[in-house]
Amino acid sequence: MAMKTTQKISDSNQFDVIVIGSGIGGLTVAAILSKLNHKKVLILEQHFIVGGFTQEFKRKGFRWDIGVQAVTEMAKGDIGRVVFDYITEGKLQWEKLPNLSDKLVYPDFTFEIYSNPQRNISDLIRMFPEEKASIKRYFSDLQKVTIWYKIHLIADFLPKWLQRLIKLCVGRLGKLARLTTKEYVERNFRNPYLKALLTSQWGAYGLPPSQISFGIHAVAMTSYGKGSWYPVGGSQAIVDCILPTIKKAGGMVLTQRHVTEIIVKNGVAKGVKAKKTHNAKAEVEAYYASVVISDAGAFKTYTELLPEGYATAYRNQITAFPKGYSMLFLFLGLKESPEKLGFGTQNYWIFNTYNHDQALQEQLAAPDKIINSCMLSFPSLKNHTVGRSTAEIIIYADYNYFARWQGQPWRKRDPDYYKLKEKLAQKIINFVENYYPGFKDLIEYYELATPLTVEYFVASDKGSTYGTASVPERFDQKWINAKTPIKNLYLTGTDALVHGIVGATIGGVMTAGIINGLFGFFKVMFAIIFPISNSKKEI
């Protein structure tokens, strides 16, 4: 059940830590500092529901998870699982999804992906025997580059001389990671169908093959190969199981609070200013803490929340950095189970062409005229507590296509906006119907969310869903880091590490590690892996 917070702040507006935003990165770092360091944490969330992309919503008796299709790294002993067990005190349960995780659907064939790399390798070789050596090398390179990425991250917590030595030793893999995924497949494969297949899941990390770094592609594909899980009770269960850990230490969450400024004095973050969300006449509220953490993203933090004159170099670099895309989310309420048509828990990536980059550009230019691809999933088949059957369809979109209505209130925009939404919804439904006849007849209710909706509820830059774009240049940006040039100000979430629910969660761990001082990451990880009740480490 979506959690609305009505709790009012006490007479004191002083806290140990303030976290801007309640995405999973912000919740993670807040829970760690609450449990490990016994800090009183205030989370300020601009929406009326806590959780960012882990929240749920209801309409007409239907219930959807917003942004969680599946979660990796949740087997017993995996890094994601041990972190979630720690911050929820073991209350959050996970259900293993079937090994058939994804279906890649093209006009003339369908390829099934399993949480079993060896099976996937065998299936690909059977389909493309002339590319056998390249296929094996590709899966080997995925593993090697993923190892490089982990070393690259951990090295930042080591002495400078050791960092340089380690990065020198794994430098070749770093060059491989800095290729685009398209550059990698063009160098190593000949068959255009195989090239398309290996890059079909580009939608899972937000950029097409010509833009996404091979390093991020490798991390994602390696993670998916380990299997997928779903939180028992749905994505809102994640939030509901984390909040008690924060409140137990005296912390609290205030919703409908839009942070307008980070208070900085003499180069030191001291607190934040906030106002009631979407209320121009609301009074400014000030909250103070010795540590301020932003889960609002690097762009918003550096370009909107910091006073002029601070972190100017970062501000300029971020403004000029490539931007990611937003999405259209079509939420569907179904009359009966989609299993009637043979659908299962897997994600369906549906394409009408093999050139992903060209297809995306055509779709971005006029989504009401052409749909080239989409991702289809069925939340109700994964979450057995959801009740009525549901589906969700996601396609990438350009924020600027909807920008003319940006200044208008939610649910009160011009009629042309709603006419466009209806046209888009029908276009998307018909696209799926073309591949799965009878799908349209299952639909009882539908609702389309545009990039403006994402911007309104999540407050991301132009409705971006994956934070800072994961282009190859991302690896070399100093501002992609939990550290900031402002003392006592930190970033967390995807822009402290990498995209995705696990990436944002580990980003929260990284932030807590830096706040805990020298070798703090290792201290935090030790506490997470070997929890000791009533431990207290001051920061």
GUMARRO-533464 format. One record per residue (C-alpha): residue in three letters; x, y, z. Coordinates in steps of 0.5 Angstrom, whole numbers, padded with zeros to 4 digits, always signed. Layout:
<recs>
alaXYZ
...
</recs>
This chain:
<recs>
met+0000+0000+0000
ala+0003+0007-0002
met+0005+0010+0004
lys+0003+0018+0005
thr+0007+0021+0011
thr+0003+0026+0015
gln+0008+0027+0021
lys+0009+0034+0023
ile+0016+0036+0025
ser+0018+0037+0032
asp+0020+0044+0035
ser+0027+0043+0033
asn+0029+0043+0026
gln+0036+0040+0027
phe+0038+0034+0025
asp+0044+0030+0024
val+0043+0028+0017
ile+0039+0031+0012
val+0037+0027+0005
ile+0034+0030-0001
gly+0029+0025-0004
ser+0027+0019-0002
gly+0029+0014-0008
ile+0032+0008-0006
gly+0039+0011-0006
gly+0037+0016-0001
leu+0033+0011+0003
thr+0039+0006+0003
val+0044+0011+0006
ala+0039+0014+0011
ala+0038+0007+0013
ile+0045+0005+0014
leu+0047+0012+0018
ser+0041+0011+0022
lys+0043+0003+0024
leu+0050+0003+0024
asn+0052+0011+0026
his+0045+0012+0030
lys+0044+0018+0027
lys+0037+0022+0027
val+0036+0023+0019
leu+0031+0027+0016
ile+0029+0025+0009
leu+0025+0031+0005
glu+0021+0028-0001
gln+0017+0033-0006
his+0012+0028-0008
phe+0006+0026-0003
ile+0009+0018-0004
val+0016+0016-0001
gly+0020+0011-0006
gly+0022+0015-0012
phe+0021+0009-0018
thr+0020+0004-0013
gln+0013+0007-0011
glu+0006+0004-0013
phe+0000+0007-0015
lys-0007+0005-0016
arg-0013+0006-0021
lys-0020+0003-0022
gly-0018-0003-0017
phe-0012-0004-0021
arg-0005-0003-0018
trp+0002-0002-0021
asp+0009-0002-0019
ile+0012+0004-0023
gly+0019+0002-0024
val+0021-0005-0022
gln+0021-0010-0027
ala+0026-0015-0024
val+0032-0014-0019
thr+0038-0018-0020
glu+0044-0019-0015
met+0038-0022-0010
ala+0041-0029-0009
lys+0043-0031-0002
gly+0050-0028-0001
asp+0050-0023-0007
ile+0052-0016-0005
gly+0045-0013-0007
arg+0041-0018-0002
val+0046-0017+0004
val+0045-0010+0003
phe+0037-0010+0003
asp+0037-0015+0009
tyr+0041-0010+0013
ile+0037-0004+0012
thr+0031-0008+0012
glu+0033-0012+0018
gly+0031-0018+0014
lys+0024-0016+0014
leu+0024-0016+0006
gln+0023-0022+0002
trp+0025-0024-0005
glu+0021-0029-0010
lys+0026-0032-0015
leu+0023-0031-0022
pro+0023-0036-0027
asn+0030-0037-0031
leu+0027-0035-0037
ser+0028-0028-0036
asp+0027-0024-0043
lys+0024-0025-0050
leu+0027-0021-0056
val+0021-0021-0061
tyr+0023-0019-0068
pro+0019-0019-0074
asp+0021-0026-0077
phe+0024-0029-0070
thr+0024-0029-0063
phe+0030-0031-0058
glu+0029-0033-0051
ile+0034-0031-0046
tyr+0035-0035-0039
ser+0039-0033-0033
asn+0044-0038-0035
pro+0050-0035-0039
gln+0052-0042-0042
arg+0045-0044-0045
asn+0045-0037-0048
ile+0052-0038-0051
ser+0050-0045-0054
asp+0043-0042-0057
leu+0047-0036-0060
ile+0052-0041-0063
arg+0047-0046-0065
met+0043-0040-0069
phe+0050-0037-0071
pro+0055-0042-0072
glu+0060-0038-0076
glu+0061-0033-0070
lys+0062-0038-0065
ala+0069-0036-0063
ser+0066-0028-0063
ile+0060-0030-0059
lys+0065-0034-0053
arg+0070-0028-0053
tyr+0064-0023-0052
phe+0061-0027-0046
ser+0068-0027-0043
asp+0069-0020-0045
leu+0063-0018-0041
gln+0066-0022-0035
lys+0073-0018-0035
val+0070-0011-0036
thr+0065-0012-0030
ile+0071-0014-0026
trp+0075-0008-0028
tyr+0069-0004-0027
lys+0068-0006-0019
ile+0076-0005-0019
his+0075+0002-0022
leu+0070+0003-0016
ile+0074+0000-0010
ala+0080+0003-0012
asp+0077+0010-0010
phe+0077+0008-0003
leu+0085+0006-0003
pro+0091+0011-0002
lys+0093+0015-0009
trp+0099+0011-0010
leu+0095+0004-0010
gln+0090+0007-0014
arg+0095+0009-0020
leu+0098+0002-0019
ile+0091-0002-0020
lys+0089+0002-0025
leu+0095+0001-0029
cys+0095-0006-0029
val+0087-0007-0031
gly+0088-0001-0036
arg+0087-0005-0042
leu+0080-0007-0040
gly+0078+0000-0038
lys+0080+0002-0046
leu+0075-0004-0047
ala+0070-0001-0043
arg+0070+0006-0046
leu+0068+0003-0053
thr+0061+0004-0054
thr+0057-0002-0055
lys+0056-0001-0062
glu+0063+0000-0063
tyr+0065-0007-0060
val+0060-0011-0064
glu+0062-0008-0070
arg+0069-0010-0069
asn+0067-0017-0067
phe+0061-0019-0071
arg+0059-0019-0078
asn+0052-0022-0078
pro+0047-0016-0077
tyr+0042-0020-0074
leu+0047-0022-0068
lys+0049-0015-0067
ala+0042-0013-0066
leu+0040-0019-0061
leu+0046-0018-0057
thr+0044-0010-0056
ser+0037-0011-0056
gln+0036-0010-0048
trp+0039-0003-0049
gly+0033+0000-0046
ala+0035-0003-0039
tyr+0040+0002-0038
gly+0037+0008-0042
leu+0042+0009-0048
pro+0042+0006-0055
pro+0048+0002-0058
ser+0052+0008-0061
gln+0051+0012-0054
ile+0052+0007-0048
ser+0059+0005-0046
phe+0061-0002-0047
gly+0063-0002-0039
ile+0055-0001-0037
his+0053-0006-0042
ala+0057-0011-0039
val+0055-0010-0032
ala+0048-0010-0034
met+0048-0016-0038
thr+0053-0020-0033
ser+0048-0018-0027
tyr+0042-0021-0031
gly+0046-0027-0032
lys+0045-0029-0025
gly+0038-0029-0025
ser+0032-0024-0023
trp+0028-0023-0017
tyr+0022-0019-0015
pro+0020-0016-0008
val+0014-0020-0004
gly+0009-0015-0004
gly+0011-0011-0009
ser+0016-0005-0010
gln+0012-0001-0004
ala+0014-0007+0000
ile+0022-0004-0001
val+0020+0003+0002
asp+0015+0000+0008
cys+0021-0005+0010
ile+0026+0001+0010
leu+0023+0006+0014
pro+0022+0003+0021
thr+0030+0003+0021
ile+0030+0010+0020
lys+0025+0012+0025
lys+0028+0007+0030
ala+0034+0012+0031
gly+0029+0018+0031
gly+0029+0020+0024
met+0023+0022+0020
val+0020+0023+0013
leu+0017+0029+0011
thr+0013+0029+0004
gln+0011+0034-0001
arg+0017+0038+0001
his+0021+0041-0005
val+0028+0043-0003
thr+0030+0050-0006
glu+0037+0051-0004
ile+0042+0048+0000
ile+0045+0052+0005
val+0052+0053+0005
lys+0056+0058+0009
asn+0064+0059+0008
gly+0064+0053+0003
val+0061+0048+0008
ala+0054+0045+0008
lys+0049+0047+0014
gly+0042+0045+0012
val+0037+0046+0006
lys+0031+0051+0005
ala+0025+0048+0003
lys+0017+0049+0001
lys+0011+0046+0000
thr+0011+0042-0006
his+0007+0046-0012
asn+0005+0052-0007
ala+0008+0058-0010
lys+0005+0062-0004
ala+0008+0057+0001
glu+0013+0060+0007
val+0020+0057+0006
glu+0022+0052+0011
ala+0029+0051+0014
tyr+0032+0045+0016
tyr+0039+0044+0019
ala+0044+0038+0020
ser+0052+0037+0020
val+0051+0033+0014
val+0047+0034+0007
ile+0046+0028+0002
ser+0043+0029-0005
asp+0039+0024-0008
ala+0036+0029-0013
gly+0042+0027-0018
ala+0048+0031-0020
phe+0045+0036-0025
lys+0039+0038-0020
thr+0044+0039-0014
tyr+0050+0043-0018
thr+0045+0047-0023
glu+0039+0048-0018
leu+0040+0047-0011
leu+0047+0050-0010
pro+0048+0058-0009
glu+0051+0061-0015
gly+0059+0061-0014
tyr+0060+0054-0011
ala+0062+0048-0016
thr+0062+0053-0022
ala+0067+0048-0026
tyr+0062+0042-0024
arg+0056+0046-0026
asn+0059+0048-0033
gln+0061+0041-0034
ile+0054+0038-0032
thr+0050+0043-0036
ala+0055+0041-0043
phe+0054+0033-0041
pro+0050+0029-0046
lys+0043+0028-0043
gly+0039+0022-0043
tyr+0032+0020-0045
ser+0025+0020-0042
met+0020+0015-0043
leu+0012+0014-0044
phe+0009+0009-0039
leu+0003+0006-0041
phe-0001+0002-0035
leu-0006-0003-0037
gly-0011-0006-0033
leu-0013-0013-0036
lys-0020-0016-0036
glu-0017-0023-0034
ser-0010-0026-0034
pro-0005-0025-0039
glu-0003-0032-0039
lys-0009-0034-0043
leu-0005-0031-0049
gly+0001-0035-0047
phe+0005-0029-0043
gly+0009-0030-0037
thr+0014-0026-0032
gln+0019-0025-0037
asn+0020-0018-0040
tyr+0018-0018-0048
trp+0023-0013-0052
ile+0019-0012-0058
phe+0022-0009-0065
asn+0020-0008-0072
thr+0027-0007-0074
tyr+0034-0009-0073
asn+0038-0002-0073
his+0036+0000-0066
asp+0040+0007-0067
gln+0036+0009-0073
ala+0029+0006-0070
leu+0030+0010-0064
gln+0031+0017-0067
glu+0025+0016-0072
gln+0021+0014-0066
leu+0023+0020-0062
ala+0022+0025-0067
ala+0014+0023-0068
pro+0012+0018-0063
asp+0005+0019-0065
lys+0006+0017-0072
ile+0011+0011-0071
ile+0013+0006-0066
asn+0019+0002-0067
ser+0020-0002-0061
cys+0017-0003-0054
met+0018-0007-0047
leu+0012-0010-0045
ser+0012-0013-0038
phe+0006-0016-0033
pro+0007-0014-0026
ser+0001-0018-0023
leu+0005-0024-0026
lys+0011-0023-0021
asn+0007-0020-0015
his+0002-0025-0013
thr-0001-0020-0008
val-0003-0015-0013
gly-0010-0017-0014
arg-0013-0016-0021
ser-0008-0017-0027
thr-0004-0011-0030
ala+0001-0010-0036
glu+0006-0004-0037
ile+0009-0002-0044
ile+0015+0003-0044
ile+0018+0006-0050
tyr+0023+0012-0050
ala+0021+0019-0052
asp+0024+0026-0052
tyr+0022+0031-0047
asn+0022+0037-0052
tyr+0016+0033-0056
phe+0012+0035-0050
ala+0015+0041-0047
arg+0010+0046-0050
trp+0005+0044-0044
gln+0011+0044-0039
gly+0008+0050-0035
gln+0001+0048-0035
pro-0002+0044-0028
trp-0002+0037-0028
arg-0009+0034-0030
lys-0011+0041-0032
arg-0007+0042-0039
asp-0010+0044-0045
pro-0014+0039-0049
asp-0009+0038-0054
tyr-0005+0034-0049
tyr-0010+0029-0048
lys-0012+0028-0055
leu-0004+0027-0056
lys-0004+0022-0050
glu-0010+0018-0053
lys-0007+0018-0060
leu+0000+0015-0057
ala-0004+0010-0052
gln-0008+0007-0058
lys-0001+0007-0063
ile+0003+0003-0057
ile-0003-0002-0056
asn-0004-0003-0063
phe+0004-0004-0064
val+0003-0010-0059
glu-0003-0013-0062
asn+0001-0013-0069
tyr+0005-0018-0065
tyr+0000-0021-0060
pro-0007-0022-0063
gly-0012-0022-0058
phe-0008-0017-0053
lys-0012-0011-0055
asp-0019-0015-0052
leu-0015-0016-0046
ile-0015-0009-0044
glu-0020-0006-0039
tyr-0017+0000-0037
tyr-0011+0004-0039
glu-0007+0011-0037
leu-0001+0014-0041
ala+0004+0017-0037
thr+0009+0022-0041
pro+0016+0025-0039
leu+0012+0031-0036
thr+0009+0026-0031
val+0015+0023-0030
glu+0018+0030-0028
tyr+0012+0032-0024
phe+0013+0026-0019
val+0020+0025-0019
ala+0023+0032-0021
ser+0028+0029-0025
asp+0031+0033-0031
lys+0027+0033-0036
gly+0023+0027-0034
ser+0030+0023-0035
thr+0029+0016-0032
tyr+0036+0014-0031
gly+0040+0020-0029
thr+0046+0022-0032
ala+0047+0019-0039
ser+0052+0013-0038
val+0056+0015-0044
pro+0064+0012-0044
glu+0066+0019-0042
arg+0062+0018-0035
phe+0067+0014-0033
asp+0072+0020-0033
gln+0068+0025-0029
lys+0070+0027-0022
trp+0062+0029-0021
ile+0060+0022-0022
asn+0062+0021-0015
ala+0059+0021-0008
lys+0064+0027-0006
thr+0063+0034-0008
pro+0067+0040-0007
ile+0063+0043-0002
lys+0065+0040+0005
asn+0059+0036+0009
leu+0055+0035+0002
tyr+0055+0029-0001
leu+0051+0025-0007
thr+0048+0019-0007
gly+0044+0014-0012
thr+0045+0013-0019
asp+0049+0019-0020
ala+0054+0017-0014
leu+0055+0010-0018
val+0051+0007-0024
his+0043+0006-0026
gly+0038+0001-0023
ile+0035-0001-0017
val+0042-0005-0015
gly+0046+0001-0017
ala+0043+0006-0014
thr+0043+0002-0007
ile+0050+0001-0008
gly+0051+0008-0009
gly+0048+0009-0002
val+0053+0004+0001
met+0058+0008-0003
thr+0056+0015+0000
ala+0055+0012+0007
gly+0062+0009+0007
ile+0065+0016+0005
ile+0062+0019+0010
asn+0065+0014+0015
gly+0072+0017+0014
leu+0078+0013+0012
phe+0077+0006+0009
gly+0069+0008+0011
phe+0067+0003+0005
phe+0070-0003+0008
lys+0068-0001+0015
val+0061+0000+0012
met+0061-0007+0008
phe+0064-0011+0014
ala+0058-0008+0018
ile+0053-0010+0013
ile+0056-0017+0012
phe+0057-0018+0019
pro+0052-0014+0023
ile+0053-0014+0031
ser+0047-0011+0035
asn+0047-0005+0038
ser+0054-0003+0035
lys+0055+0004+0035
lys+0060+0008+0030
glu+0061+0015+0031
ile+0062+0020+0025
</recs>
